[in-house]
Amino acid sequence: MPNNITATELARSLSDILNRVRYRGESFIIERAGEAVAALTPPGSKRGCTLADLVARLGDLEIPGEGFADDLEAIQSSQANEDTVKWPS
């Protein structure tokens, strides 16, 4: 549950409040004249998912067919043979 603080309290204790958000994962509702005007919360997870979630998701992937490597080689060789526009150096 978020903590309610006034804008004045936030201004006076900004460093402490930011540390509480960052290190403790606390959330704050900032109020002005008794009305909520903003929320201060930790950002979402930077990792995106846990290792167990990743392994579970990868288990659903299909293995490419035998011709997949041949298709990639064909693409690479066709691009190598094309006259490409080079950026001036």
Rosetta blueprint (number, residue, H / E / L):
1 M L
2 P L
3 N E
4 N E
5 I E
6 T E
7 A H
8 T H
9 E H
10 L H
11 A H
12 R H
13 S L
14 L H
15 S H
16 D H
17 I H
18 L H
19 N H
20 R H
21 V H
22 R H
23 Y H
24 R H
25 G L
26 E L
27 S L
28 F E
29 I E
30 I E
31 E E
32 R E
33 A L
34 G L
35 E E
36 A E
37 V E
38 A E
39 A E
40 L E
41 T L
42 P L
43 P L
44 G L
45 S L
46 K L
47 R L
48 G L
49 C L
50 T L
51 L H
52 A H
53 D H
54 L H
55 V H
56 A H
57 R H
58 L H
59 G L
60 D L
61 L L
62 E L
63 I L
64 P L
65 G L
66 E L
67 G L
68 F H
69 A H
70 D H
71 D H
72 L H
73 E H
74 A H
75 I H
76 Q H
77 S H
78 S H
79 Q H
80 A H
81 N H
82 E L
83 D L
84 T L
85 V L
86 K L
87 W L
88 P L
89 S L
